[in-house]
């Protein structure tokens, strides 16, 4: 009887330890969270540019960037 209890205890300890240190799927979860954050930032930028009056600011920014590139050439 003691041998069975010892084996059961060893099996339990082995499997519970492996469950604690198992990182399977963590990279996928991290990737999904990063993609979700990037999508949120993109949606906020689009909302600001279309409804928040940012269209004029973005146009001026692009004009300045293009003018700076042309001046360098």
N, C-alpha and C positions, 0 to 999 in steps of 0.2 A: 504494500500500500504506500509506504514512504517513497519507494522508487517511482511510482506513478505520479505522486504529488511533485516530486523533484523534477521529473520530465515535463510535467505540465507547467510548472513554474519556469523552467528553462525555456520552454517554447514560448510562453507568454512574454518573458523578458526579451527574447530575441525579436519577436514580431513587434512588440511595442517600441523597442529601440529603433528598429528599421522604419517604423511609421513616423517617428519623430524626426528622423534625419532624411527622409525621402523628399527630394526637391524636384521630382518629376513633374513637368508642366509649369514650373515656375518661370522659365524663360518665355513661354507662350503667354502667360498671364502678364508679365512685365511688358512684353511687346504690345499686347492688346491695350494696356493702360496708357502706354506712350502714344499709340495711334489714336486713342480716344481723346487724350489731351491735345494732340495736334489738330484733330478735327474740331474740337471746341474752340481753339484759338482761331482757326480758319473761319469758322462760322461767325465768331465775334468780329473779325476783321471785315468780312463781307457785310455784316449788318451795319457796322460803323461806316463803311464806304458808301453804302447805298442809301441808308436812311439817316445817318447821323451827320450829313454834310461833309463827309470825308472825301467825296469824289473830287472836289476842287483841290483839296490838299494833295491827294494822290497824283492828280494831273500835274500840279506844280512840281511835285517831287520828281516825277518821271522827266519832266521838261528840264529840270536842273541836272539830273543825272545824265541825260542825253547830251545836253549842252557841254557838260564837263568832259564827257568822253570825246565829243567832237573837237573841243579845244585842245585836248591832248594829242590828237592826230595832226 
